[in-house]
Amino acid sequence: MICTSSGCTDSVSGNDPDVVEMPVITVESRNYTLAELDSFVQNATDFARKAGKQAASAAFSDPEGDYVDGNLYIYGLDYEGKYLAHPFRPDLTGSEGINRTDANGMRFVEACRDVAEAGGGYILYTYPDPADEMKSGEKLGLIYPVDNEWWIGSGIYLDDLVDENGSTPFDLAYVKDFVINASYFAESVSKEDAVVEFSNSRGEYFDFDNGMYIIAIDYEGNVIAHPVSHDIIGENIYDNEMKYGVKSIQRASEIARNGGGFIIYSYDNDYGDLEQSLNYIMPVEKDDYWIISSGISLSDLTR
């Protein structure tokens, strides 16, 4: 599927009219910084506001045009979720995408639309990566409203995101290493000892400075360790559904069974504003099978 924000497409196909099969697309990828993404989308927004919807949509739909830079490209939709422009999926033009979902089950077009309606900003979702055999990868998108009729976006796969020094951003690298190191610890001690340590807000796996701590659940969705919300330990959250339709624990279990990886959580804060976190999931296979995770907020990732 396609949300635009440098790409956005469904990863599954079937009889569901809201799901489309993603064709294989080959693009030349490179690394990008947040500053490059910001400039790319801002320039496209300025152009769209001056040129008008028809001319801008035509420009954004040109795969050889000025608004395609490898894996970075502009797409456009209206506020009903209808595609207006996409350089690599002209077949989507005029189609409805508001209910389409990504690999995690997230209604990502709806999420992007909501960001546009709120004035624009960053958004996390997953999307098939043409530079990685169309496997779904986590993507950081940037959405801007053009006017009250339509909005545009682009995005960077997290594997391609670098800081000003050309390195993986600290928070992105740190959260993965933090969880992997916690999994090594859990494999080296008893499950009981690991759970006690992960529930300790003064322990080694509560990183106050970087805002990270370990949460542990089993594959049935029972919370077995939490250093902040002790009251939910023992609670079953397997069927919990987050904003935009993601069954977060069910999806986390699938990721753990496949060896671990990232998952995106979306939720409303106390003020009703959209917030997201990028969590890394790892399985623990000693003393029964269970799962640990930690995450970083979207605001920390883009600070």
DOTI-728853 format. One record per residue: residue in one letter; x, y, z of N, C-alpha, C in turn. Coordinates in Angstrom, 3 decimals. Atoms other than C-alpha are relative to their C-alpha. Layout:
BEGIN
   rest       n_px       n_py       n_pz      ca_px      ca_py      ca_pz       c_px       c_py       c_pz
      a          X          Y          Z          X          Y          Z          X          Y          Z
...
# end
This chain:
BEGIN
   rest       n_px       n_py       n_pz      ca_px      ca_py      ca_pz       c_px       c_py       c_pz
      m      0.866     -1.174      0.000      0.000      0.000      0.000      0.879      1.193      0.000
      i     -0.877     -1.156      0.060      1.169      3.486      0.005     -0.547      1.148      0.779
      c      0.485     -1.114     -0.781      0.881      6.283      2.417      0.729      1.207     -0.483
      t     -0.888     -1.044      0.462      3.631      8.379      1.095      0.684      0.552      1.173
      s     -0.863     -0.373     -1.062      6.211      9.477      3.321      1.158     -0.839     -0.383
      s     -1.067      0.756      0.570      8.789      8.039      1.164     -0.414     -1.420     -0.013
      g      0.421      1.355      0.180      6.777      4.988      0.665     -0.903     -0.448      1.097
      c      0.932      0.507     -0.963      4.077      3.088      2.410     -0.835     -0.984     -0.767
      t      0.804      0.931      0.750      2.619     -0.117      1.096     -0.300     -1.254      0.757
      d      0.403      1.208     -0.688      0.830     -3.234      2.175      1.000     -1.115     -0.242
      s     -0.955      1.093      0.110      2.890     -6.326      2.804     -0.687     -1.324     -0.238
      v      0.722      1.250      0.192      0.162     -8.910      2.341     -1.005      0.175     -1.112
      s      1.031     -0.055      1.031     -2.350     -9.774     -0.308     -1.059     -1.029      0.324
      g      1.074      0.933     -0.266     -5.640    -11.639     -0.353     -1.273      0.512     -0.603
      n      1.297     -0.376      0.552     -9.330    -11.210     -0.956     -0.546      1.282      0.606
      d      0.452     -1.235     -0.642     -9.714     -8.210      1.319      0.177      1.157     -0.974
      p     -0.124     -1.103      0.954    -10.486     -5.217     -0.929      0.889      1.124      0.499
      d     -0.859     -1.045     -0.532     -8.481     -2.998      1.425      1.469     -0.407      0.015
      v     -1.377      0.479      0.030     -5.335     -5.062      0.897      0.423     -0.203     -1.438
      v     -0.479      0.147      1.366     -3.271     -4.907     -2.268      1.332     -0.717      0.001
      e     -1.283      0.663      0.128     -0.353     -6.960     -3.487      1.029      1.013     -0.459
      m     -1.036     -0.970      0.304      2.837     -4.937     -3.547      0.913     -0.539     -1.087
      p     -0.904      0.459      1.049      4.754     -5.270     -6.821      1.449      0.211      0.393
      v     -1.422     -0.155     -0.273      8.498     -5.687     -6.765      0.507      1.260     -0.683
      i     -0.528     -1.257      0.505     10.181     -2.303     -7.195      1.478      0.062      0.353
      t     -1.429     -0.117     -0.250     13.896     -1.749     -7.529      0.396      1.471      0.026
      v     -0.474     -1.373     -0.105     15.374      1.516     -6.295      1.411     -0.015      0.568
      e     -1.332     -0.147     -0.560     18.847      2.713     -5.414     -0.122      0.720      1.335
      s      0.135     -0.572     -1.329     18.989      3.334     -1.695      1.329      0.574      0.478
      r     -1.186     -0.541     -0.656     21.405      5.350      0.420     -0.405      0.416      1.404
      n      0.312     -0.487     -1.335     21.622      6.779      3.909     -0.518      1.432     -0.052
      y      0.587     -1.330     -0.068     19.649      9.881      4.882      0.004      0.473      1.449
      t      0.132     -0.593     -1.323     19.606     12.251      7.833     -1.406      0.575      0.160
      l      1.280     -0.658     -0.256     16.556     13.774      9.497     -0.056      1.361     -0.687
      a     -0.035     -1.317      0.637     17.652     17.166      8.161     -0.314     -0.109     -1.486
      e      0.299      0.195      1.421     17.541     15.807      4.603     -1.477     -0.296     -0.213
      l      1.429      0.286      0.103     14.059     14.404      5.158     -0.820      1.264      0.208
      d      0.726     -1.245     -0.273     12.847     17.683      6.664      0.042      0.936     -1.202
      s     -0.157     -0.908      1.131     14.218     19.710      3.764     -0.756     -0.507     -1.216
      f      0.647      0.613      1.159     12.887     17.288      1.159     -1.516      0.216      0.048
      v      1.460     -0.120     -0.111      9.321     17.350      2.465     -0.425      1.465      0.054
      q      0.349     -1.418     -0.054      9.308     21.080      3.233      0.044      0.624     -1.395
      n     -0.099     -0.533      1.361     10.487     21.907     -0.302     -1.167     -0.474     -0.863
      a      1.132      0.529      0.766      7.814     19.640     -1.759     -1.301      0.669      0.407
      t      1.205     -0.677     -0.486      5.171     21.263      0.420     -0.088      1.413     -0.571
      d     -0.026     -1.357      0.562      6.209     24.745     -0.677     -0.370     -0.018     -1.478
      f      0.313      0.125      1.426      6.074     23.630     -4.304     -1.478     -0.290     -0.211
      a      1.400      0.380      0.164      2.643     22.026     -3.887     -0.933      1.172      0.267
      r      0.854     -1.141     -0.330      1.186     25.161     -2.313      0.043      1.063     -1.087
      k     -0.113     -0.979      1.080      2.451     27.307     -5.179     -0.567     -0.532     -1.316
      a      0.378      0.563      1.304      1.783     24.948     -8.100     -1.448     -0.434     -0.069
      g      1.360      0.505      0.007     -1.615     23.666     -7.032     -0.023     -1.518     -0.039
      k      0.118      1.449     -0.163     -2.904     20.140     -6.546      0.257     -0.772     -1.290
      q     -0.124      0.753      1.250     -3.081     19.060    -10.191      1.455     -0.046     -0.487
      a     -1.376     -0.050      0.497      0.396     20.210    -11.239      0.958     -0.693      0.965
      a     -0.883      0.621     -0.986      2.038     19.096     -7.981     -0.167     -1.516      0.004
      s      0.225      1.448      0.033      0.406     15.664     -8.101      0.689     -0.636     -1.197
      a     -0.675      0.507      1.200      1.729     15.210    -11.629      1.513     -0.052      0.219
      a     -1.446     -0.032     -0.264      5.234     16.200    -10.510      0.404     -1.089      0.989
      f     -0.329      1.008     -1.007      5.157     13.898     -7.488     -0.175     -1.423     -0.543
      s      0.236      1.319      0.591      3.977     11.004     -9.677      1.072     -0.389     -1.014
      d     -1.042      0.253      1.001      7.017     11.241    -11.969      1.186     -0.713      0.648
      p     -1.105      0.734     -0.634      9.553      8.510    -11.015      1.380      0.534     -0.389
      e     -1.269     -0.595      0.427     12.265     10.454    -12.873      0.080      1.479      0.361
      g      0.099     -1.427     -0.298     11.297     13.828    -11.415      0.859      0.453      1.161
      d     -0.802     -0.630     -1.050     12.749     16.170     -8.839     -0.365     -0.464      1.405
      y      0.464      0.382     -1.329     10.808     14.598     -5.969      0.157     -1.497      0.254
      v     -0.430      1.371     -0.259     12.417     11.157     -6.098      1.510      0.027      0.185
      d     -1.435      0.069     -0.290     15.804     10.602     -4.478      0.278     -1.383      0.578
      g     -0.198      1.372     -0.448     16.479      6.864     -4.345     -1.232     -0.522      0.704
      n      1.113      0.521     -0.795     14.299      5.454     -1.569     -0.805      1.110      0.671
      l      0.698     -1.157     -0.541     13.126      8.938     -0.671     -0.856      0.603     -1.110
      y      0.892     -0.536      1.022     10.076     10.154     -2.574     -1.241      0.588      0.659
      i      1.211     -0.647     -0.496      6.915     12.181     -2.192     -1.237     -0.732     -0.509
      y      1.304      0.529      0.379      3.417     10.778     -2.184     -1.067      0.965      0.507
      g      1.048     -0.911     -0.436      0.086     12.558     -1.728     -1.360     -0.671      0.052
      l      1.361      0.509     -0.175     -3.432     11.744     -0.515     -0.904      1.139      0.447
      d      0.930     -0.968     -0.569     -6.583     13.659      0.327     -0.417     -0.469      1.390
      y      0.329      0.308     -1.383     -8.168     13.654      3.766     -1.009     -1.128      0.158
      e      0.844      1.191     -0.027    -10.546     10.846      2.833      0.832     -1.263     -0.205
      g     -0.882      1.144      0.196     -7.533      8.631      2.187      0.132     -0.441     -1.435
      k     -0.113      0.347      1.423     -7.637      8.700     -1.615      1.374      0.410     -0.512
      y     -1.320     -0.285      0.552     -4.299      8.487     -3.399     -0.076      1.005     -1.149
      l     -0.079     -1.015      1.046     -3.427     11.492     -5.516      1.314     -0.065     -0.762
      a     -1.312      0.044      0.649      0.240     10.863     -6.278      0.880     -1.052      0.649
      h     -1.044      0.914     -0.463      2.862      8.156     -6.016      0.864     -0.342     -1.204
      p     -0.834      0.160      1.187      5.880      7.880     -8.315      0.190     -1.435     -0.461
      f     -0.250      1.397      0.358      6.171      4.077     -8.219     -1.264     -0.851     -0.042
      r      1.270      0.735      0.017      2.506      3.071     -7.907     -1.098      0.831     -0.655
      p      1.031     -0.782      0.676      0.495      4.955    -10.539     -1.369     -0.676      0.040
      d      1.268      0.727     -0.067     -2.145      2.234    -10.252     -0.809      0.360      1.238
      l      0.716     -0.370     -1.218     -3.025      3.550     -6.804     -0.761      1.314     -0.131
      t      0.635     -1.313      0.151     -4.066      6.978     -8.050     -1.514     -0.148     -0.108
      g      1.457      0.047     -0.024     -7.731      7.477     -7.256     -0.566     -1.069      0.900
      s      0.501      1.071     -0.868     -7.962      4.437     -4.978     -0.045      0.466      1.456
      e      0.168     -0.343     -1.405     -8.995      4.538     -1.323      0.952     -0.831      0.852
      g     -0.961      0.724     -0.820     -6.411      3.619      1.307     -0.178      0.136      1.490
      i      0.126     -0.374     -1.404     -7.789      4.774      4.641      0.011     -1.202      0.941
      n      0.069      1.174     -0.872     -8.326      1.224      5.991      1.149     -0.978     -0.211
      r     -1.088      0.922      0.291     -5.149     -0.337      4.668      0.974     -0.086      1.171
      t     -0.845      0.264     -1.162     -2.744     -1.858      7.150      1.414     -0.402     -0.417
      d     -1.378      0.420      0.255      0.979     -2.494      7.429      0.221     -1.394      0.584
      a     -0.315      1.350     -0.448      2.772     -5.668      8.523     -0.382     -0.253      1.450
      n      0.392      0.136     -1.404      1.884     -4.998     12.179     -1.508      0.097      0.196
      g      1.437     -0.186     -0.113     -1.795     -4.494     11.398     -0.400      1.427      0.271
      m      0.275     -1.412     -0.264     -1.534     -0.724     11.814     -0.637      0.665     -1.215
      r      0.639     -0.765      1.071     -3.910      1.401      9.742      0.841      1.262     -0.233
      f     -1.012     -1.049      0.074     -1.007      3.552      8.660     -0.433      1.199     -0.826
      v      0.492     -1.140      0.769     -2.780      5.690      6.079     -0.862      0.895      0.894
      e      0.814     -0.768     -0.945     -5.289      6.721      8.718      0.898      0.765      0.975
      a     -0.925     -0.650     -0.932     -2.402      7.484     11.093      0.685      1.190     -0.651
      c     -0.641     -1.104      0.712     -0.618      9.599      8.483     -0.973      1.151     -0.203
      r      1.039     -1.022      0.195     -3.866     11.436      7.733     -0.228      0.791      1.279
      d      0.216     -0.665     -1.279     -4.347     12.184     11.432      1.137      0.964      0.323
      v     -1.141     -0.887     -0.217     -0.842     13.648     11.639     -0.140      1.251     -0.860
      a      0.207     -1.144      0.887     -1.614     15.865      8.652     -1.072      0.932      0.552
      e      1.091     -0.818     -0.540     -4.873     17.036     10.228      0.437      0.772      1.245
      a     -0.496     -0.660     -1.208     -2.957     17.915     13.398      1.068      1.040     -0.304
      g     -0.969     -1.017      0.384     -0.632     20.186     11.422      1.302     -0.528     -0.540
      g     -1.201      0.613      0.553      2.025     17.708     10.311      0.971     -0.459      1.071
      g     -0.988      0.500     -0.938      4.903     15.879     11.929      0.482     -1.378     -0.397
      y     -0.587      1.313      0.252      6.716     12.575     12.197     -0.989     -1.111      0.321
      i      0.842      1.173     -0.212      5.099      9.139     12.102      0.840     -1.245     -0.261
      l     -0.665      1.284      0.207      6.379      5.571     12.421     -0.982     -1.010     -0.559
      y      0.809      1.078      0.545      5.026      2.661     10.378      0.946     -0.985     -0.679
      t     -0.827      0.934      0.770      6.284     -0.375      8.470     -0.463      0.008     -1.450
      y      0.296     -0.050      1.430      6.489     -0.634      4.695      1.006     -0.878     -0.741
      p     -0.936      0.832      0.760      8.013     -3.049      2.151      1.160      0.822     -0.561
      d     -1.202     -0.718      0.402     11.581     -2.009      1.389      0.516     -0.554     -1.330
      p     -0.471      0.476      1.303     12.506     -2.246     -2.312      1.498     -0.276     -0.030
      a     -1.437      0.259     -0.060     16.172     -2.234     -1.326      0.318     -1.274      0.782
      d     -0.177      1.221     -0.783     15.626     -5.382      0.781     -1.028     -1.046     -0.403
      e      0.872      1.040      0.568     13.628     -7.694     -1.491     -1.448      0.153      0.448
      m      1.371     -0.343     -0.377     10.371     -5.964     -0.465     -0.406     -0.539      1.371
      k      0.316      0.377     -1.375     10.630     -7.167      3.134     -0.445      1.244      0.762
      s      0.499     -1.153     -0.752      8.704     -4.928      5.519      1.063      0.506      0.962
      g     -0.958     -0.621     -0.900     10.941     -2.497      7.357     -0.620      1.182      0.706
      e      0.511     -1.143     -0.749     10.339      0.155      9.983      0.412      1.291     -0.703
      k     -0.233     -1.228      0.742     10.055      3.597      8.480     -0.401      1.210      0.838
      l      0.288     -1.275     -0.648     10.177      7.119      9.891     -0.493      0.955     -1.066
      g      0.598     -0.880      0.989      7.809      9.301      7.911     -0.152      1.413      0.512
      l      0.282     -1.397     -0.319      7.260     13.034      7.814     -1.160      0.453     -0.866
      i      1.247     -0.371      0.668      3.816     14.339      6.919     -0.239      1.499      0.141
      y      0.369     -1.417     -0.041      2.801     17.886      5.993     -1.335      0.194     -0.731
      p      1.194     -0.375      0.762     -0.610     19.280      5.055      0.367      1.028     -1.071
      v     -0.178     -1.015      1.042     -0.654     21.177      1.764     -1.033      1.112      0.208
      d      1.101     -0.928     -0.290     -4.017     22.801      2.419     -1.108     -0.824      0.626
      n      1.093      0.732     -0.622     -7.460     21.723      3.610     -0.570     -1.091     -0.897
      e      0.469      1.044      0.912     -7.847     19.322      0.663      0.917     -1.216     -0.052
      w     -0.893      1.146      0.125     -4.720     17.177      0.649      1.288      0.204      0.787
      w     -1.240     -0.005     -0.768     -1.419     16.311      2.314      1.026     -0.877     -0.711
      i     -1.072      0.773      0.615      1.943     14.861      1.344      0.934     -0.545      1.079
      g     -0.949      0.556     -0.951      4.675     12.822      2.973      1.164     -0.668     -0.703
      s     -1.128      0.793      0.445      7.937     10.980      2.630      0.575     -0.680      1.229
      g     -0.526      0.693     -1.165     10.055      8.756      4.857      1.322     -0.691     -0.249
      i     -1.293      0.674      0.019     13.302      7.012      5.687     -0.138     -1.340      0.716
      y     -0.092      1.268     -0.713     13.704      3.332      6.472      1.030      0.156      1.116
      l     -0.896     -0.192     -1.134     15.332      3.114      9.881      1.385     -0.572     -0.259
      d     -1.311      0.537      0.357     18.112      0.993      8.415      0.836      1.009     -0.787
      d     -0.693     -1.018      0.803     18.977      4.009      6.223      0.205      1.310      0.749
      l     -0.054     -1.247     -0.759     18.714      6.655      8.954      1.356      0.153      0.681
      v     -1.290     -0.292     -0.647     22.000      8.227     10.075     -0.040      1.398      0.609
      d     -0.128     -1.329     -0.566     23.016     11.209     12.166      0.954      0.838     -0.844
      e     -0.833     -0.913      0.784     25.122     14.148     11.018      1.407     -0.543     -0.232
      n     -1.326      0.599      0.152     28.261     12.020     11.447     -0.016     -1.264     -0.853
      g      0.117      1.191      0.833     26.951      9.235      9.222     -0.146     -1.292      0.782
      s      0.141      1.176     -0.856     26.368      6.882     12.148     -1.468     -0.245      0.340
      t      1.345      0.303     -0.477     23.247      5.106     13.385     -0.317      0.897      1.197
      p      0.329     -0.869     -1.131     21.444      7.536     15.731      0.121     -0.735      1.330
      f     -0.301      0.621     -1.290     22.351      6.875     19.367     -1.190     -0.774      0.553
      d      1.155      0.652     -0.616     18.835      6.084     20.634     -0.406     -1.263     -0.742
      l      0.394      1.141      0.813     18.125      3.717     17.752      0.925     -1.190      0.247
      a     -0.964      1.071     -0.264     21.306      1.718     18.325     -0.075     -0.455      1.457
      y     -0.061      0.309     -1.428     21.086      1.904     22.108     -1.138     -0.904      0.432
      v      1.133      0.804     -0.477     17.597      0.455     22.555      0.152     -1.454     -0.430
      k     -0.215      1.375      0.466     18.480     -2.600     20.467      1.068     -0.686      0.850
      d     -1.072      0.578     -0.816     21.744     -3.186     22.352     -0.464     -0.233      1.435
      f      0.503      0.101     -1.372     19.965     -2.597     25.675     -0.816     -1.280      0.191
      v      0.854      1.188     -0.106     17.414     -5.355     25.026      0.801     -1.271     -0.262
      i     -0.822      1.175      0.277     19.934     -7.774     23.520      0.867     -0.350      1.211
      n     -0.802      0.258     -1.199     22.199     -7.369     26.561     -0.860     -0.546      1.137
      a      0.910      0.517     -1.024     19.197     -7.933     28.835     -0.353     -1.458     -0.272
      s      0.303      1.397      0.341     18.429    -11.142     26.942      1.169     -0.909      0.364
      y     -1.172      0.782     -0.409     22.009    -12.347     27.525     -0.024     -0.245      1.506
      f      0.091      0.135     -1.458     21.547    -11.675     31.233     -1.062     -1.033      0.372
      a      1.098      0.911     -0.327     18.215    -13.525     31.302      0.353     -1.452     -0.307
      e     -0.417      1.355      0.355     19.792    -16.535     29.615      1.058     -0.533      0.970
      s     -1.113      0.418     -0.858     22.619    -16.583     32.191     -0.420     -0.281      1.440
      v      0.490      0.219     -1.362     20.485    -16.708     35.361     -1.347     -0.711     -0.067
      s      1.326      0.622     -0.013     17.253    -18.332     36.451     -1.058      1.018     -0.400
      k      1.103     -0.884      0.366     13.961    -16.928     35.229     -0.427      0.828      1.208
      e      0.402     -0.707     -1.208     13.068    -15.999     38.811      0.934      1.168      0.297
      d     -0.959     -1.069     -0.270     16.271    -14.000     39.277     -0.088      1.116     -1.049
      a      0.115     -1.002      1.061     15.866    -12.267     35.914     -1.232      0.867      0.199
      v      1.251     -0.734     -0.203     12.262    -11.279     36.660      0.142      0.980      1.167
      v     -0.225     -0.895     -1.141     13.299     -9.833     40.021      0.834      1.202     -0.426
      e     -0.872     -1.092      0.441     16.059     -7.795     38.384     -0.738      0.952     -0.939
      f      0.704     -0.849      0.960     13.838     -6.518     35.562     -1.114      0.808      0.666
      s      1.049     -0.727     -0.720     11.205     -5.424     38.102      0.562      1.013      0.992
      n     -0.675     -0.887     -0.952     13.760     -3.437     40.106      0.282      1.356     -0.647
      s     -0.173     -1.336      0.584     13.559      0.295     39.354      1.340      0.635      0.372
      r     -1.337     -0.469     -0.333     17.010      0.717     40.894      1.070     -0.948     -0.542
      g     -0.906      1.021      0.489     18.559     -2.173     39.021      0.753      0.403     -1.258
      e     -0.851     -0.242      1.167     20.963     -2.473     36.110     -0.811      0.223     -1.261
      y      0.787     -0.083      1.231     18.157     -2.724     33.566     -1.122      1.033      0.093
      f      0.844     -1.194     -0.029     16.414      0.475     34.545      0.921      1.184     -0.274
      d     -0.902     -1.075      0.424     18.218      3.210     32.631     -0.766      1.321      0.053
      f      0.740     -1.249     -0.199     16.794      6.428     34.019      0.473      1.083     -0.956
      d     -0.558     -1.076      0.832     19.124      8.683     32.023     -0.513     -0.059     -1.432
      n      0.458      0.148      1.385     17.980      7.281     28.675     -1.472     -0.404     -0.101
      g      1.425      0.273     -0.005     14.403      6.557     29.723     -0.373     -1.394     -0.469
      m      0.268      1.367      0.463     14.597      2.810     29.090     -0.016     -0.977      1.167
      y      0.042      1.080     -0.974     13.666     -0.225     31.146     -0.593     -1.227     -0.679
      i      0.440      1.268      0.582     12.810     -3.862     30.512     -1.374     -0.385      0.531
      i      1.287      0.606     -0.338      9.296     -5.272     30.457      0.046     -1.443     -0.470
      a      0.009      1.414      0.378      8.767     -9.043     30.388     -1.423     -0.538      0.013
      i      1.288      0.682      0.082      5.739    -11.042     29.284      0.243     -1.423     -0.469
      d     -0.104      1.329      0.583      5.106    -14.672     28.450     -0.790     -0.037     -1.306
      y      0.630      0.072      1.315      3.741    -15.901     25.149     -1.524     -0.031      0.064
      e      1.461     -0.073     -0.159      0.219    -16.026     26.572     -0.455      1.418      0.290
      g      0.338     -1.396     -0.218      0.385    -12.289     27.202     -0.084      0.404      1.453
      n     -0.002     -0.344     -1.422      0.835    -12.364     30.990      1.238      0.836      0.324
      v     -1.124     -0.850     -0.387      2.989     -9.539     32.356      0.718     -0.654      1.170
      i     -0.742      0.659     -1.071      5.763    -11.075     34.464      1.057      0.908      0.632
      a     -0.927     -0.952     -0.607      8.073     -8.082     35.055     -0.270      1.392     -0.548
      h      0.160     -1.403      0.388      7.610     -4.312     35.032      0.525      0.858      1.149
      p     -0.601     -0.746     -1.104      9.784     -1.917     37.067     -0.775      1.253      0.423
      v      0.753     -1.222     -0.288      7.296      0.979     36.993     -1.421     -0.317      0.445
      s      1.411      0.318     -0.301      3.768     -0.461     36.955     -0.096     -1.406      0.598
      h      0.038      1.307     -0.657      4.002     -3.291     39.469     -1.411     -0.556      0.078
      d      1.383      0.445     -0.143      0.214     -3.404     39.664     -0.491     -0.805     -1.189
      i      0.472      0.769      1.157     -0.074     -4.899     36.164      0.726     -1.339     -0.125
      i     -0.659      1.307      0.025      2.268     -7.816     36.903     -1.040     -1.077      0.303
      g      1.016      1.048     -0.113      0.153    -10.933     36.475     -1.216      0.239     -0.875
      e      1.136     -0.327      0.862     -2.328     -9.150     34.214      0.216     -0.572     -1.402
      n     -0.090      0.513      1.364     -3.098    -10.728     30.854     -0.411      1.092     -0.974
      i      0.245     -1.084      0.947     -2.832     -8.204     28.008      0.074     -0.497     -1.449
      y     -0.185      0.598      1.316     -2.757    -10.611     25.076     -0.934      0.593     -1.052
      d      0.994     -0.501      0.961     -5.915     -9.210     23.456     -0.066      1.522     -0.055
      n      0.023     -1.466      0.030     -5.124     -5.532     24.070      0.242      0.516     -1.412
      e     -0.150     -0.604      1.323     -5.521     -3.426     20.946      0.385      1.459      0.157
      m     -0.469     -1.372     -0.067     -3.592     -0.209     20.509     -0.648      0.834     -1.102
      k      0.564     -0.910      0.995     -4.494      2.794     18.401      0.350     -0.487     -1.404
      y     -0.130      0.396      1.405     -4.939      2.077     14.669      0.016     -1.518     -0.194
      g      0.312      1.403      0.205     -5.761     -1.575     15.277      1.090     -1.007      0.272
      v     -1.104      0.938     -0.227     -2.427     -3.109     16.308     -0.255     -0.816      1.266
      k      0.040      0.912     -1.146     -2.745     -6.169     18.569      1.444     -0.160      0.464
      s     -1.420     -0.179     -0.273      0.545     -5.259     20.174      0.674     -1.239      0.571
      i     -0.641      1.147     -0.634      1.237     -8.320     22.330     -0.011     -1.203     -0.933
      q      0.041      1.090      0.962      0.113    -10.793     19.690      1.078      0.174     -1.061
      r     -1.029     -0.274      0.995      2.384     -9.127     17.166      1.391     -0.143      0.608
      a     -1.289      0.142     -0.672      5.245     -8.957     19.690      0.368     -1.466      0.141
      s     -0.252      1.436     -0.112      4.881    -12.709     20.218      0.473     -0.573     -1.327
      e     -0.425      0.460      1.326      5.174    -13.306     16.475      1.439      0.417     -0.286
      i     -1.352     -0.510      0.239      8.289    -11.133     16.287      1.015     -0.789      0.827
      a     -0.910      0.759     -0.860      9.877    -12.966     19.237      0.223     -1.412     -0.538
      r     -0.134      1.361      0.545      9.171    -16.358     17.680      0.887     -0.032     -1.235
      n     -0.860     -0.105      1.177     11.024    -15.155     14.593      1.394      0.511      0.339
      g     -1.345     -0.362     -0.402     14.095    -14.225     16.626      0.173      1.397      0.540
      g     -0.067     -1.350     -0.539     13.274    -10.658     17.654     -0.012      1.073     -1.070
      g      0.046     -1.120      0.931     12.985     -7.230     16.074     -0.800      1.150      0.571
      f      0.711     -1.197     -0.431     11.265     -3.877     16.253     -1.512     -0.130     -0.192
      i      1.440     -0.162      0.154      7.574     -3.127     16.745     -0.339      1.445      0.349
      i      0.424     -1.381     -0.215      5.787      0.232     16.675     -1.308      0.010      0.779
      y      1.205     -0.170     -0.794      3.232      1.174     19.329     -0.538      1.413     -0.184
      s      0.667     -1.298      0.151      0.711      4.003     18.815     -1.073      0.127      1.066
      y      0.973     -0.203     -1.055     -1.441      5.512     21.543     -0.244      1.496      0.177
      d      0.297     -1.391     -0.329     -3.069      8.741     22.728      0.558      0.323      1.378
      n     -0.468     -0.413     -1.321     -1.411     10.650     25.557     -1.162      0.584      0.805
      d      1.051     -0.512     -0.889     -3.312     12.270     28.421     -0.733      1.201     -0.587
      y      0.624     -1.168      0.626     -4.074     15.271     26.196     -0.731     -0.366     -1.292
      g      0.681      0.446      1.203     -5.508     13.162     23.381      0.831      0.103     -1.261
      d     -0.886     -0.114      1.157     -2.482     13.656     21.118      0.663     -1.349     -0.288
      l     -0.640      1.245      0.397     -0.915     10.809     19.170      1.448     -0.050      0.473
      e     -1.388      0.273     -0.322      2.288      9.385     20.581      0.343     -1.397     -0.505
      q     -0.462      1.309      0.453      4.371      6.466     19.352      1.305     -0.353      0.698
      s     -1.297      0.473     -0.485      7.219      4.338     20.611      0.480     -1.118     -0.905
      l     -0.642      1.049      0.770      9.648      2.063     18.836      0.626     -0.964      1.002
      n     -0.461      0.974     -0.983     10.189     -1.086     20.912      0.762     -1.131     -0.674
      y     -0.745      1.157      0.497     12.751     -3.832     20.425     -0.395     -1.220      0.826
      i      0.504      1.235     -0.601     11.575     -7.385     21.153      1.070     -1.083     -0.100
      m     -0.907      1.152      0.040     13.752    -10.371     22.096     -0.617     -1.172      0.755
      p      0.453      1.181     -0.744     12.870    -13.945     23.085      1.027     -0.418      1.046
      v     -0.862      0.659     -0.980     14.282    -15.631     26.181     -0.404     -1.471      0.003
      e      0.331      1.410      0.209     14.500    -19.400     25.790      0.494     -0.889      1.134
      k     -0.421      0.793     -1.153     15.798    -20.485     29.192     -1.094      0.008      1.052
      d      1.025      0.104     -1.044     13.454    -21.735     31.931     -1.359      0.455     -0.523
      d      1.267     -0.356      0.646     10.364    -21.597     29.726      0.284      1.096     -1.030
      y     -0.165     -0.998      1.051      9.864    -19.294     26.759     -0.760      1.261      0.373
      w      0.639     -1.267     -0.313      9.152    -15.625     27.400      0.647      1.109     -0.800
      i     -0.357     -1.109      0.884      9.683    -12.186     25.897      0.391      1.210      0.840
      i     -0.349     -1.266     -0.637     11.449     -8.995     26.923      0.017      1.101     -1.051
      s     -0.014     -1.128      0.938     11.271     -5.538     25.380      0.308      1.293      0.731
      s     -0.141     -1.375     -0.465     12.157     -1.901     25.797     -0.159      0.886     -1.220
      g      0.259     -0.865      1.148     11.536      1.145     23.656      0.436      1.432      0.199
      i     -0.263     -1.432     -0.006     12.177      4.738     22.767     -1.194      0.709     -0.616
      s      1.133     -0.760      0.535      9.613      7.413     22.057      0.369      0.608     -1.346
      l     -0.209     -0.670      1.281      9.176      8.942     18.632      0.656      1.361      0.193
      s     -0.586     -1.325     -0.241     10.024     12.321     20.138      1.486     -0.102      0.312
      d     -1.425      0.183     -0.265     13.356     10.978     21.424      0.760     -0.359     -1.271
      l     -0.644      0.413      1.245     14.133      9.391     18.067      0.234      1.182     -0.942
      t     -0.063     -1.121      0.955     13.563     12.693     16.248      0.485      1.297      0.634
      r     -0.436     -1.225     -0.703     14.991     15.154     18.798      1.292      0.545     -0.619
# end
